[in-house]
Amino acid sequence: MSNENKHKLTPLMQQFMEIKNQFPDALLFFQVGDFYELFFDDAKKAASFLGIALTKRGHVNGEPIPLCGVPLHAKDHYLNKLVKGGFKVAVCDQLEAPKPGSVVERGITQVMTPGTLTDTQLLDEKSALYLFSFYPTDTGWGLLFGELLTAQLFATQITAQEYKKLESELIRFFPDEILVPNTKEGKSFGSYFKKQGYFTTLADADERAFEMRDWITKQFSEKTANKLNKDAPIYGALGQLYCYLHKTQQAALEQFRNLHFYESDDFLVLDAATQRNLDLVRNSHDGSAKYTLFSILDKALTGMGSRMIKKWVLRPLVKHEAIIQRQEVITCFIDDVSLMQQLQKFLMQIGDLERVVGRIALRRAPVNDYLMLKHALAQIPSLFMLLNTYQQIPLLATIASCFTDFSALEQLLNEAINDDTSKSWIIKPGFDAKLDELRELVEDANSKIVALERGEQAATGIGSLKIRYNKIQGYYIEVTKPNLPQVPDFYIHQQTLVNRIRFTTPDLQNLQQKIFSAKNEIDAVEQEIFERVKVHVVSYLGKLRRLAHALAHIDALFGLSSVAYEGGYSKPTFNTNRTIEIIGGRHPVIEQTTDARFIPNDTHLNDEESLWIITGPNMGGKSTYLRQVGLISIMTQIGSYVPAQQADMPILDRIFTRIGAGDNLAEGKSTFLVEMEETAAICRYATQNSLVILDEVGRGTSTFDGLAIAQAVVEHLYKKVRARCLFATHYHELALLGDTHKGIASYYAASKKTDIGIIFLYKIMRGIADGSFGVEVAKLAELPDEIVERAQELLKQLKIHEQHHQLQNDKTPIIQAYQTTVADNKMLRQHIELLEQQIQQLKAIDYDNLSPKKAFDLLWELKERY
């Protein structure tokens, strides 16, 4: 707004505009008395979204100023709705009591954005909240993920234009808010992220450059600072994060002490398509956690344990030793039911300590968080003694080492924080003498007044004397006129009424002053004491964070142990020859959600059979089987037990899946283009240590194109990549590739055709399926009878035409020739060679001089020879 227009605004609206300009992209909740008011476009947006009345106040340039408001006491309700709806909100409070003739001082006390939330009501208990800073340069892209409540920072750099890697990292962390540079290029990336459904914010990276350098030196080690100085993309990403938090959540900057640099392959690489296809933490139906691997593995007892399991699902390990350490703990828990029961008792009383500590660190903790901390710390000594008896298990020993002595802190909280729910106090009685005295004056005011009243009645002999109170005069002594002669001289006259006279005395004035003073002081004194307690708690923050992290690990391992125990899972072993050997494998999700008995299946991917071509009907269990192999592989590298009788697995570096069909209309990509892009990424990034799972490659285009692409992909994966691969297809011709490629094996999803229809056996067996039984599946899906009957007629006709090579477009012989070529059949080559010899011999005959005897001899020779 121009200075000219500013002068046309009232002082209150000028103050509003000055504060609003600091947060132009946020809805400004501007406190005016007992209401928070929103003006101009903020009012229009909020009123529309919240369904509240839009009105107006005053004018600017002759136009009314839009206005809406919400009561102070209802602030949280409306803030929650707005932030969950994807809005940023800045709360501007009055910082002083109103004074006649002046504008109340106001300032921003809280900024709420999707990536900086701390309120329990706004957070998903089972999901970490990440703020992602993305900084692109010509040489590389800097990626920085910050989790405010745990003060963790994760940074990596990827090559510019590596969109597939970027998508993999995004889906690995699921950031709640993305920061991009406030530049033309940054805005372009902002549009890209928005199309993918992310909340995006434009941020500056260098507006506080000098301050940030000092902050890095103060907060991080010299090694980290040196690495940042050599890594421009990550330095830029950190600069964006610093500037943004300085504006929205400044207390968080003090908490970051470590920056974890990582590479994508430090964990098992799961690209975006794989995470979607396998329904790891969100299902593909409604985006919720139902029917996902996470929902099955999450038997943790606290929110922090659940979040840890989710992180493990999205970031499986690639280090053998770390996997074994988790397995050892799970084995220990499963073998000792008593230990599990004791852990359950402790963990249920500890609660979500990680977020409690996080809010305390960010100065956003209510009193209840300090009570929760007190209750949690009371469990630590007994839990430590329990874990300390298992020092022979390395991971448990490491976890137990984080259980330092918190007895002094526990004692302080126990003595200081009030846990009597009948009182609205923060500080417990007996902790501070001054506070107790003030409370005593307030709480015992009536009894002191009554005692004074009785004393005055006895001293004056006036039995009807009363001490009363009103807001104007405060406390006063009231005497009826007939008793006026008995009133002492030191009574101070205040007011004469018709039949009564009001007085005060030095004693009453002194008592009143103490009571009023106590009422005014009590909140300030209590808050001051509470602040001292907070400071003392903050001195333990580093130790408390380590404790919370350790407890989250314990709870996550407890959850995985519970799943393994209840599900009858087995501990997988490991090999170094890249063999995937699964006996009696089951799909962890489907076996828990289906009423029918789940049919287990075996898998043997090794050097002799490194690539399986799997055929069979739709609904025959192929996709379920493919997914269960992928999920068992992921569970293995999480460190979990697996749903199988036995499993011997390699340490995979990547898992790729291409299952199902889906388009990307937002980017103008057809189903087939998306399929080809995902397949291309697999062929580009897979290695011999990867597991590749492909389903129906090439089905999105014409038969010949699709078949050609499918074969080329199979050959590339088998010859060039040499990854372990499961390739499901309806191109039965591909099953013949095993005739010429000894490492390719044919398997099929067994089914049985009966008079009443097809029966699916859900068993993967060696061989090639008899067909796809598409019409039978359509019948099971209850396609109208007339359509099914017509399809059956057409199918019979097509088969007859195929048998007689009489399709009008002459495709059948081409298909047969192509099938034979696909199989690279040796017999065909021999026939072709013989045919060529026959042709050459026939061409050499001198037909003009050929006698009947010579013709007969020639035919006999051809018969005998060929």
N, C-alpha and C positions, 0 to 999 in steps of 0.2 A: 504494500500500500504506500502511495506517495505521501510526502510530508504534507502536501496541501490537504489531502483527504484525512490525514492523521489529525489535523487541527479541528476537523469537523466532528471528531469523535469525542465522547465524554471521557474524563480521566480514567474511569473504570475500563472503558473499551480500549483506550490507548494502552493501558497496562495489559489487557488481554492480548492485543496484537503483538506487543513486544515479546511476550512469553511464547505466543503461538509461533512466531518466526523462528524460535529456537528448535521447534519440533514440527516442521511443516507437514510431515507425512503421518502424524499421529492425531488422533482425536483428543482434544484438550478438555479434560474435566476440570472446570474452573470454579473453585469454591466461592459462592456468594452467600454468606450467612449459613442457613441450614440446608442449602442445596448445592449440588454441582451442576453448573450450567454449561451448555455448549452453544456456540454461535456459528453463524454463516454456514458454510458447507458441512462443517462438523455436525451441526444441528440437523441438517437434512439427512445425512447418512445415518446418524444414530437414531433419529426418530423413525426412519423407514425400517431399519433393521430391528430395533427393539419394540416397535409397535406402540410408541408413546406419542403424545400430542406434540405437534409442531406449532409453535406460536411465534410471536415477534416482540422485540423490545427496541425502541428507538429507531432512528433512521440514519443512513449514511448516503450522501449524494441523492437524497430524496427517496431512497428505497428503504423499505423496512428491513431490519436485521433479523434473520431467522433465529429462533431460540427454542431449545428444549432443555429439560432439566430432570434430575432425579434426586430424591432426598439423600442426605448424608448417610443415614442409617441403612439405606438400601444399596449403597455403592458397590459392595462386593458382588451382589447378585448381577447387576448390570455389567460390571467389568468382566465377570466370568463369561457372560454371553458374548460380549464384543470380542474378547481375545480368542475365544473358541471359534468365533466366526471369522477369524483371520485379520482382525484390526489391530493396529498398534494404539495404545492409549497412554497419554501422559496425564498424571494427576497433579493438579496445581492446588495447594492448600493455603489457607490463610495462616500466616506465620506470627500474627500478633492479634491482640484484642482490638476490636474496632474503636476508633477515636473520632469524635465529632470533628468535621471539617477537613479530614484527610483520607486518602485512599489507603486501605489496609495493605500492608506488605504481604505479598504472595510469592510463592516459589514452587518449583517442581519438586515433589517429594518421592515420586515413584514413576517409573516408565515401564510399561508392560508390553513386551513384544513376544511373539511365539517362541523365540529362541532364548529368552532370558527369564522365563517364568520360574517362580519358586514356591508359589502357593500350592498346598496339597490339593485343593479343590480343582486346580487347573492342570494338574499333572497326571499323566497315566502312570499308575503305580508300577507297572511292569515294563515300562519303556524308558530308556535314558533319553534325556533332552539335549540335543546337540545344536550348537550354533556353528555354521559352516562358513568359513571365509575363503572365497575363490579369487585368486589373483593371476590373470593371464599375462605372459610376456611372450616375446617372439621365440625365445628358446625353450620355454616350458611353462607349465601351469602349476601354480602353488596351491596346495589343498591343505587347509587347517581346520580341524574339527575341535571345538571346545565344549566341554561339559561343565557348566558353572557349578553345579552342586557338588561335584567331586573334584573340581579344580584340575581336571585332566585336559591336556592338549595333545592332539595327535596330528603330525604333519608329514606330508609326502609330496614329492614332485613327480609329475608325469610329463611325457613329451607332448608338445603342443599338437592339437588336432586329434589326440587319442580319445575320441568321444566314448568308445566302448569301455576303456579303463575308467574314465570319469564316471560313467553310469554305474560301473561295478562298485566304485568307492561310495557313491551316493547311496546306493541301495544297501550297502554294508552298514552304513551309519544311520540312514534315514533322518537327515537333519530336519529340524523344525523350522529353521530360518536360514536363508543363504544371503551372505553379503557379497556384492559384486562392486567393482570400481564405478565411481560416478563419472564415467567417460562414455564416449560413443560405443567403444568396443564392449565396455562393461554392461551397458544397457542392452546390447545385442545378446549377450550371454544371459542377462536377466530375463529376456523374452524366452530364451531357450529353456531355462529352468522353470519358468512359469508354465510353459506348455506341458512340462512333465509333472505339474501339480505341486511345485514347491513354492513356499512363501519367500519372496525375494525383496531385498532391501539394497538401495544404492548407498554406498559408504565411501568415505574418503580415507586415503592411506597415509597422507603426508601432512595433514593439517596440524599434527602435534609431533612432528618428526624428532625434534630435540628432546621433548619430554620422554618419548618412547625409548630413545637410546639410553637415557638414564634409568628408565624402568627395566629394560633388559639387563643392564649391568647389575641392578639391585636384586632382581628376582631370580635370574638364572645363573648357572655356572659359567665360568670362563670358556669352557669347551663348547657349551651350547651357543654362547654369544659369538664365538669365532665361526662356528658353522653357519649361523644365521647370516653373518656378514658376507659369506661366500655363496649364499643361496638366495639370489634376488627374488625369485617367485615366492618362496616361503616367507622371506622377510616382508615382502609386500602384503602377503596374506595376514601376517601377524600385525602389521601396521594398521590394516583395516579393522581387525578385531579390537586392537587397543583403542583406536579412536571411537569406535562404536560403543564399547563398554564404558569408556570415559564419560560418554554422554548418557547412557541408559542404565548402567549397573556398575558404577565406579568401584564399589566395594569388592567386586569380583577380581579386579586387577591385582589386588594385594594377595590373593590366594594362589595364583598360578606360580608354582615354584619349579616345575619340571616340564620340559617339552619333549615328547616322545617322537623321534624321527623313525619312520618305518617305510618299508617298501611293500608294494602290493603282494609280492610273493613271500612275505614273512609269515603269511597265513595261507591256508588252502584257498586258492583263487576260485571264487564262485561268481560268475558274471551275472548281470541283471536278469537275463533270460533264465538262467539256471535257478536263481533264487525264486523267481516267479513260478517256473514250471514245477518245482519240487514243493511249493507251498511251505517254505521254511518257517516264516514268522507271520505271513499274511496269506490268506487263501485267495485264489483267483476268482472266487465267486462274489464275495461282498467286501473283500479287503480286511476282514476281521481276523482275529487269531484263532477262531474255531477251525478245527480239522487241519491244523498245521503241526509240523514237527515240534515246534516250540510248545504248543498246547499239550502235547503228550509228555514232553520231557519236564515241563514245569511243575514239579511237585515241591518246590521251595516253600518255606513257611513265612518268608518276609518278602517285601517288595524288592529289597536290594538283592536277595538271592535270585528272584525271578529275572531281574534285569541282567544279572551276571550270566545266567543260563542263556538268555537271548543273545548276549554278546558272544558267547561261546558258539552258539549255533551259526551266527553270521561270520565268525572268525575262527574256524577250526584250526588246529595246530598243524605244523609241519615238522616239528622237532620231536623225534622219537622219545627222548628222555622225558620231556614235559608231558607227553601223552601217557607214558607209563606211570608217572607220578600220580596223575589223576586216577588211573585204573587201580593203583595200589590202595588209595583211600576208599574208593568204591568197594573194592573187595573186602577191606577191613570192616566197613560199615555193614555190608551184607552178611558177613560171617558173625557179627556180634549184634544181635537184636537188642540186647540190653543197652548197648551204646547208642543205638538209633533212638530208643525211647527216651534216654536222658537228653540227647541232643534236641529232640523234639520239644521237650519241656523247656529247655533254656531258650531256644530260638523263638518260640512263641511269645516269650516274655520280653525279648530284646527289641522286637519291632524293627522298623526301617531306620536304623541308626544312621545309615549313610546320608539320608536326606535331612535328618535332624541336624547332624553336624554341618551339612552344607548350608542350611538356613541360618544356623548360628554364625557361621563364618561370614555370610553375606549380610548379617545384621537384620535378617527378616524373620527371626524365630519368635513365635509367640511363647507365652509362659509354658504352655503345654509341652513344647519341645524340650524345655529344661526338665520338666517332670519325666518325660520319656527317657531322657538321657540318664537321669538319676536311677530310674528303674532298670535300665539296661546295664549300667555300671555295677549294680548290685549282683548281677548274674556272673560277672566276669571272673571273680576268684574261683568259684566252683567249676565253671566251664574250663578255666585254665588247668585246674587240677585234673580234670577228666582227660583233656587232650594231652597233657604232659605225660600221661602213662603210655602214650603211643609214639615216643620219641624215635622209635626204630623206623617209622614211616616218614621219609624226608619231607613231603609236602605238609603233613600235619605238624612236624617239628617247626617248619618255617612259619606256619600260621600261628602256632603257639607263641613264637618269639615276639609277635606283635602285641601280646597281652601284657603290657607294662602295668605298673602299679598305679591304679587310679583311686586308691583309698582316700587320699586327701581331698580330691575333687568330689568324690561321692559324699564324703562327710559334709563338705561345704554345701552341696546342693540339698542334702538331707536336712541340714539345719536351717537353710535359708529359704528354700522354695516351699510355699504353702501348698499342701495337698488336701486340705479340707475343702471339699466342694461346696459346703454350705456357706463358705465365706468368699467374698470376691477379692480377697487380698492376693498380692503377689508374694510378699515376704511373710514368712511364718512368724508367729509371736515368739518372743524370747531371743530373736536373732539380733535385734538392735534396740537398745534401751530408749533412745529418743523416740523411735517410731512407736514403741510400746506405750510410752507416755502420751504421745499424741492420740493414739487409738483409745487409750484409757479415758482421756478427756472426752473424746467424741462418743465412745460407746457408753460411758458412765455419766454422760451429761444430765440425763433425767434424774438419776439417783443423787447426783451432787446438788441439783436444783431442789429436789425434794428435801434433802438434808438441810440445805440453807433455809428453805421455807419453814421447816419445823423449828429450826433454831430461832428464826425471827418471831414465830408465833409464841414460843416460850419466853423470849426476852421481852416482848412487848405486851404479852397477855392478850393479844388480839387473835382469837381462835379462827376467825374468818379470813385472815390475811392469806393472800394467794400470790404466787409468782407465776406470771404468764409470759407468752412470747408472741410477737408478730413480726412480719418481715420489715416493717418500717422502723419500729422502736427497738426491736430485739427483745431482751428479757427485761421485765419490770415487775415491781411489787404493787399489788392492787389492794386498796383498803376502802371499805365503805365509809361514808361521811359520819355516821354515828360514832365510829371508832377513831375519828381524827385526833381527839385530845391525847390519845395514847401513843401517837406516832412520835418516835424519838426526833430530836433536833437534827441529827446527822443524816436523816432521810432527805434526799434531794428530789424536789418536786419536778415532775415531768409534764403531767396533763391532768386537767380537772374535767370530769364528765358529770352527767346529771346526778347520779347517786354514788359515784366512785371517784377516787383520786389515785393517780398512778405516781409511783416514786421509784427511785433507784438508790443504791447504796454503793460505797466504795468496794465492798466485798462482792456484790453482785456484778458490778462493772468489771472487776478483776477476773471473776469466773467467766463472764461472757467473753471477755477479750481472749482468754485462754482457749475457750471452746471454738470461737470464730477463727482464731489463729491456727488452731489444730486442724480445723476443717480445710483451711486454705493450704496449710503446709503438708498435710499428710500425703497427698498424691506426689508432690515434688520430692519429699524425703524418701518415700518408698521407691520412686523411680531412680533416685540417686543411688540408693542401696542396690537396687537391681542392676544398675549400670556397673557398679563395682563387682558384682557377682559375674556379670557378663565378661568383664575384662579378665577376671581370673580364669573363666572357662576358655576364653580365647587363647590363653597361654598354653593350653593343652591341645590346640587344634591339630598340630602335626601328628601327635600320638593318637588322637581320636580318629583322624582320617585313616591311619594305618590299621587301627583296630576295626573300623567299619569295613574296610576293604577285606581284611582277613575274615571277618564274620560273614561277609557276602560270599566269599569262597566256600566257607564251611557249609552255608545254607544251600548253595548251588550243588555242591557235591552230595549233600544230604538228599536233595531233590532227585538227582540222577540215580542215586542208590535206591531210593524208594521205587522209582520207575522200574529199575532192573529187577528188584526183588519181587514186585507185584506182577511184572510181565514175564517172568521166567527167562530173562535175557542171559546171554553168555558173554564171557570176556573174549574179545578177539585177540588173536596173536598176529605177529608181523613177520614178513619175509622181505628179502632184498632182491628177489627175482621177478618182481612186478606181477606176481600171481594174485588174482582175486578168486579166492576159494570160499564160497558160502554154502553151507549145508543147511537145508531146511530154513531158508530165509523167509521172513515175513515182512509185510508192509506195516510199520509201527503205528500209523494212523488208522488205516482201514481195519486192521485186526481189532482195534479198540472201539470202532464205531459201527461195525457190521454185526447183525444178529446171527448170521450164518458162520459156520466154522471156516476159518481162513485156511486156504490150501497153500502150504509152504512150497518153495521151489529152490532148486540148487543153481549155483553159478560156478563155472570153471573157466575163467579167462586166464590163459597162460601162453607160453611160446607156441605150443602146439595148436591152440585155438585162441588166437588173440582177438578175432573179430567174429561176432555172431550175427548172421542174417536171420532175423526172426519173422516168420510169417504166421498167418492165422486170422480168424475173423475179428471184426470189430466186436467189442464187448467180451472178447475171449480172454482178457487178462493181460494183454501185451503191455499196455501203458502202466498198469499197476506193477507189473514185474519190473519194467524199466525203472520206475520211480523208486521201488524198494531197494534196488541195487545201489542207486545214487544215495538214498537216505542212509542205508547201512554204512556206506563208505564215509559219509559225513559224520555220522555218530561215532564211528571208529576213531576219527581224528579229533573229535571233541574230547575223547577220553572216556566216552560212555561205553557201557555194555550195549550189545546189539540184539535185535529180535531174530535170533537164529540158533540152531543147535550148535553150530560151530562156524567160525569165520577165521580165515588166515588171509591177511590183507597186506598190501604194500602201503608205503607212505606216498600218497598222491600229491602232486603239485597243483593240479587243477581238475575241476569237474565241469564238464560242459554238457548241457542238455538242449535239445531242440524237440520239444514235445507240444503237440497241439497247434492250433492256428489262431492268428490274431493280426489285425491290421493296426496301423497308426495313422488314423485319419487326420490328426492334428498336424502331422508333418507331410500329409499327402502320400502316404506309403500304403500300397496294397498289401494284402495278406501274403502274396507270393514274394513281394520285394522284402518284406520283413523276414520271411523265412530264409531268403537267400542271404540277407545281411547277417543273420544269426549264424547261418551255416558257414559263411565266409569267415566270420570271427573265429569260429571253431577251427577251421582249417589253417588259419593264420597263427593262432596262439597256442593250440594244443601241442604237447610234447609227448615223447614216449612214456613219460611218467604220469600222463593224464588218463582220466576216464572220460570217454565220449559216449553220450547216449543220444541217439537220433531216432526220430519217429516220423515216418512218412515224408521223407525228403523228396521233393519233386512232384508232389501230388497237386500242387497249386497251379500247374500249367498243363499243356497238352501231353498225351501219353508218351509220345516219342521224346519230346524235350525233357519231360520229367524223368523218364527211364534213363536217358543219356546222362543227365545231371547226377542222378542217384548213383549210377555205376561209377562215374568219374570221381565222385566224393568218396565212395567206398575204396576205390583203388588208391586214391591219394592218402587216405587215413591208414590204409594197410601198408603201402609201400614206402611212403615218405615220412609220415608222422610216426607210425608204429605204436600208436596209443592203444590201450585196451578199449574195445568198442563194442557196444550193443546197437544193432541197426535193425529197427523194426520197419517192415515195409509190406505193401500189398503188391509190389512188383515181384511176383514169384520167380520171374526170370533171373533175378539177382542171386537166388539161392544156388544157381548153377556155377557161380563163381568159385565155389569150393573145389570144383573139378580141376581148376588150373592154379589155384592159390591155396597151398596146403594149410595155411594158418586161418583160412576162412571156413567157418562151420555153419551148418544150417540147422536151425531149431524152429519149432512152431508151437503155438498155443493150441493145445489139444481140444477138440470138440467132437461131438457125435451127432450125426444127423439121424433123426427118427421120424416115424410117421406123423408125430404130433409137432415136429419142429426140431430145432437145433438145441443140443444140450452142451453148455460150456463146462469143461472139466477144469479150467484154470490151472493147467499143468503145462510147464514148458518141457517139450520133449525133442529128442533128436530127429531131424527129418524136415520135410517140406509139407506145408498144409495143403489139403485137397482143394481148397478154394477160400474165398473171403466170405461167402455166405451172406452177402450184403442184403439180398432180398429177405432172407430169414430174419436178419436183425431188424429190418424195417417192419416185419410182421410183429416181432416182439415189442417194438416201439408203438404198436397199435396204429400204424398207418392205415387209412381206410381200406377195407377189404378189396374194393374194386381196383384200387391202385396196386395193391400187392399182387392180385390175380393178373392184371395186365402186365406188370413187371415180370412175372414168371413166364408168361407167354412170350414176351419179347426176348427173355433170356434164352429160352429154348430155341427160338429162331436164330438168334445170334450164334449159338453153339453149333447149330446145323450148318449155317453159312461158313463158320470157321472151319468145320470139318471138311467141307467141300471146296474150300478156297474160292468162294463165290461172292464175297463182299463186293459191292459195286465199286468202291474206290480201291479195290485190290490191296487192302491193307493186310489181310491175313497172311499171305505168303511173305510179305515184307516183315511182318511181326515174327513169323517163324524163322526166317533167315536171320533177323536181328537177334532173336533169342539164342540161336546157335552161335552167332558171332560173340554175343555177350559171354557165353560159356567158354569161348575159346576152345571149342571141341577138337581134339586131335583127330578123331575119326573123320570129321568133316574135311579137315585139311588133306587127309589121305585120299578121300573120295575125289576131292578137287584135283589133286595131283594125277590120279588115275584117269580122270575125265580128260585132263589136258593131254595126257599121253594118247588116249583114244582119238582125240580130235586131230592130233598131229599125224597119227597113223592113217586116219581116214583121209586127211588132206593129201597124203603122199601117194594114194592109189591112182593109177592111170585107168580111169573108168572107161575110156574109149577102147582099151585093149583087154578089158576084164572078162574072162571066160566064165561060164557057169561053175566049172570045177574050181577055179581060183576063188570065186566069190564064196562058194561053200567052205573051202579051206580057211579063208579069212574069217568068216563068221565063227567057225569052230575054234580058231586060234583066240579070237576075242573072248569067246565064252570061257575057254580054259584059263586064259591069262587073267581076266578081270572078274 
